[in-house]
Amino acid sequence: MQAFIDKMRRRAGRYLDVRPMPVAPERGVLSLSFDDIPVSAWTEAGPVLAQHGVKATYYVCGGLAGGRNLDLPQFETPHLQALHAAGHEVGCHTFEHVSTLTLNPAELEASLARNAAWVAERLDGYRMTTFAYPFGDCALGAKAVIDRRFRCGRGVRDGVNAGRADRANLQAIGMESRRLPGYDLEAMVQQAAQGRGWLIAYGHDVSDRPTPYGCRAEDIDRLIRLAKGAGLDILPVGAARDRMAA
């Protein structure tokens, strides 16, 4: 019964209280993002991004620093500082890596404030301006909190943002071994190019043998090459948000 209730709550967050924003960049955009920041999301993906001259968004949970998640080592402060120094965006993913379905608005505010303070202390006052929902769980009551604190929030509902999007729960595709076989990446990139849309991709670990939630470095390289071939601008989520106004 609880699983069914949570499913309905996820659907409510996706389709109700839509907070519309125009998606009308001069040309299509791709944003790459990494959630939780396993060490390999920086040590393996970072060189691929650098090779292409591309910047991504890394969504951080301060509470995961130096620990393990999905039995993988998570980032430590020097990793966070290095990716920030390299020009990548740091976004918020709650402090504890907790589903918003389990938090009331006050509890969510507290988690976001704790994460903001944790990041600011380690990145010389840096302020995060974009958010990604842990597990993709966007509770209906969370949307007002996210919309008030951030310029946009990213979910995990498959698709290209085009024409009009919900700025509190943007669509995205998973650069995950469990999802990649089901995507026609060429078609999605062309959709973003031809429709002046915004394609956001998210992933986790990066290795030759990724978890179901991760991908290979070659997968990232391929998506970047497809995007460049289609003439997409490749920007972090925050910078892409700047391009969306009609």
N, C-alpha and C positions, 0 to 999 in steps of 0.2 A: 504493500500500500504506500509506504513512504517513497519508494522509487517512482510510483505513478504520480504522486503529489509533486515531487521534485521535477519530473518531466513537464508537468503542467506549469509549474512556476518558471521553468526555463523558457517555455513557449510564451508566457506572459511577458517576460523581460525582452523577448525578441520582437514581439508584435504590438505591444501596448506602450503608451506613454512615449511615442516616437518623438524624438527631438530633431527635427529636420535640418539638414544643412545642404547647400548646393554642392554638387560635384561637377565642376566645369573648368578644369585646368585647360591651359592652352593646348596641351597634348597629354596623352595618357601617362600615368605614373605607376611605378612599382615601389612598394616599401617592403623591406625585409626586416623581420623582427625575431628576437630570441627570448623565450620566457624562462624565468627561474635563474638562468645563467649557469648551467653546468660548465665546468672548466673547459670542456672541449668546444663549447659554443664560442669561446674566445680563441683558444690555442689552435683549433682546427679551422674554424670558419673565418677567423680574423685574417689569416694570410690570403684566403680566397678573395675576401672583400678588398683587401689592400691591392692585390694584383689587378683588380678591375677598377680601382679608384672609387669604390662604392662605400657609402656610410649606411649603417643600419641602426635599429633601435633595440636596445637591450633592456628588458623589463625585469627589474630587480626586486627581490624580497630580502630585506636586511636580515631577517631571521634565518635564512638559509646559508648565510655566509660561513664558509669553513666547515659546513656539514655535508650530509649526503641526502640525496633525494633520488628516488628510483634506483637506489644502490649505486649512484654515481657521485663522484666528488663535485661539490659545488664551488663556485667562485670564492676567492678570498679578496680582501680589500685591494691588494696590488693589481689583481686582474681588473677590477672595476676602475681603478685609477688609470690603468694603461689604456683601456678601451675608451674611456672618456678623453684622455689626452690625445688619442688618435682621431678624435672628432666624431665619434659615434654618440648618438643620443642615449641618455639613460631615462627610462620611463618607470612608472610605479606599477607594482604587482601585489600590493598589500605587504605588510611586514611579515606576517606569519605564513604566507602562501595558503590562504584560507578562502573557501568558497563564500561568495556574498550571500548565498542561500542560507548560510548558517549565522549571519550577522544582522542585527537590527541597524538602522542608520547611525545611531550613536556609536555602536561598536565598530562599524566600518570607518567612521570618522576618526576614531581613536587609532585604528590600525594604520590608516593613511598618514595621520599626523606623526606617528612613531616612525614610519618608513621615511617620511620627508626629513625628519630630524636626523635619522641615521645616515641618510645619503648626504645631506648638507654638511654634516660633521666631517665626512671623508672626502668630499669633493669641493671643499672651499666655498660652501654656501650655495652650491648648485640647487636649482629648483626644478623638479620634474613637472612637465606640463601635459604629458599624455599617460594613459592608463591602459592596462590589459587585464581582463578578468581572469583570475586563476581558474583553471579547468573550463574556462569559457562560460562560467555560471554567472549570468547577469540577472540578479533578483530585481523584480520590478521596483522595489523600494530603494534599491541602490542607485538607480539611474539619476535621480535628482542630486544625490551626493556627488557622484562622479561628474555630472555636468557642471556642478557648481565649482568643483576643485580643479578640473582639468579641461583642456581644450577639446579633447575627444577621448572616448573609451573604445577599446577594440575587443570584439568578441571572437567567436569561432564559427559562426554560421557561414557556410561555403558561399562564395560568390564574389563578383566584382562590384564595387560601389560605383554607381553611375547615375547621373541625373539628379537624384536626391538620395541622401543616406541618413541614417540615424546616428548623429554624432556621439551619442552615449553608448552605442553598441554597433560599431562598424563591422561589416562583413570581412572575412579573411579566409585564406586557404591554409591547410596544414602541410608544411614541409616535413611530413612524418612518414616513416616507412609503411605505416598502417593505412595511410590515406593516399599517398602519391600514385599508386597504381590506378586509382579511380578517377584521376584528373586527366583531362586533355589540356596540358599546360599551353601548348601552342595555340589552341582555340581561346583559352582564357586571356592570354597575352594579346592576341589579336582583338578580342572583345574590348580590352582596355584601350588599345591603340585606336581602334575605329570609333569607339563610343566616347572617347575622352574620359575614360573611367579611371578608377583608383583600385589597383590590385594590391592587396596586403597579404604577405605570406608570413607565417610564424613557424618556428621550430624550437627544438630543445637541444639535445646532445647532437654532436657531429662526429662520426667515425665510420670506419669501413664496416663495422658491425653495430649499427645503431640500435637503440631500443625501439619499440613500436612508436615512440613519440619523437624520435630523432631521424636524421637523414645523413647521407654521405656528403662529403665535400663536393663530389662530382654533381650532386643534385643541385646544390647552390650555384655552382658554376654554370650548369645548364640553364637554370632559370634566368640568371643574369645575362647570359648570351642571347637567349630568346628575347628578353626585354630590350636589350640594346639593338638587336636586329630589327625589332618592330618600332624602334624610335621612341620608346618610353623613357621618361626621366626616372632615375632611380634615386629616391630620397628617403631619409628617415621619416618616421610617421609625423613628427612635429613639423618638419620642413614641408612635407607634402600637404599637411593641413593648411599651410599658408597659400598653397596653390589652388585651393578648391573654390574660392569665391568666384562667382560668375562675373 
